[in-house]
Every structure is written in structure tokens, then in C-alpha cells.
Amino acid sequence: MDPLAIEDVANTDQRPKVDVYEGHPLIIVHMFDGKSVSSKEQFAIVFDKTHVVTFQERPGDCLEPVRKRLEAPTGRIRKRGAPYLVYAILDTILDAYFPLLETIGEELEDLEDRITFDPRPRDITELHAIKRQLLTVKRALWPSREMLSALTREELGLIPRDINQFLRDTYDHAVQLIDVT
């Protein structure tokens, strides 16, 4: 693996992005467990036509649905090869943003109710904490959208055309998530 790619994987404060090293794309994305902004971690993927290697900071993640799909010996995820697996991983990571944003939205609604009926000084502190959570999610989403857009560009040839349609759907999910934040 290229030394610059190793550096990007090891340095866990990278922005979401895609770089190509010696024909092997490196994808960096930020992953949440779907429950808490504090679960944010860098997730890296290196792949080619037949192999996918992933790196994450710690155990525990949102990828159990992908693992279950991999257990099925005749499922689409096995038949379509490495680029499809990359798509499935990215799609699952982005899908975990939805319940996270729902949780933050519920916290905000609860705070609004409390402020309406019984405002207290600590509510301002909590409001700022929620705003910081949303900013953390936004900072992960915007560059993820750019990364997904780069992956789908056919002139780069990173993802086969038949899988590109699925990746464009994941790009649409990223746009939806940005609209929600």
C-alpha cells in the first residue's frame, strides 16, 4: 500500500474523500453507530476489482446489516464483487445517519417543549450542545457527498457502470441528509 495512503488511514482526522494510489482507491468516510454523535470515527476502505480492505478506529459499528448479507452464500453482495461490497458498506454507513439525526431532532423537540413551558438557564447550554452535534454531522456529510460524487464519475472508472446506479442512490441519501440538517 502506498505510504501516503497508510498515512491517511493512520491519521484519523481526515476529511471524507477518495484518493487513488497505484490503481487502488482509498475512501475515507466518517461513521456513526446511529445512536450518538460521540460514536463518530474514521472508516477507511481500500479496494480493487476483487478485494476490499477496511480500517476502523475501534470495535462496534453500524455495519451488522452488511455482515449478515455477506453470510448468505448466494446473495447479491457476493455475486456482484468488490465494488458492490464497497457500495453496500458506504450505503449502510450513510443510512446510520438517519436514526442519529432523528435522535437529535427528538432532543431538540424536548428542549423546545421545556423552553416553552418552563425555561431555565441550563436550556441554553443544552441548545448549544445540540447545535454542536448537528455541526459535527454536517461536517461529516458535506465532504461525504463530494466523495460519493467523485466515486460515481465514470471517467475515473473506479466503480463499474452497473454498480454506479446504486452509488448514485447513496449520493441522493447524502443530499437528503444534508437537507435535514
Protein Blocks (a to p, Z undefined) as FASTA:
>chain_A
ZZklmmmmmmmcbccddddeehiacddddddehlamklgccddddddfkbccdddfbeci
jklmmmmmmmpmkbmklmnommlmmmmmmmmmmmmmmmmmmmmmmmmmmmmmmmmmoccf
klmmmmmmmmmmmmmmmmmmmmmmmmmmmmmpmklomacfklmmmmmmmmmmmmmmmmmZ
Z
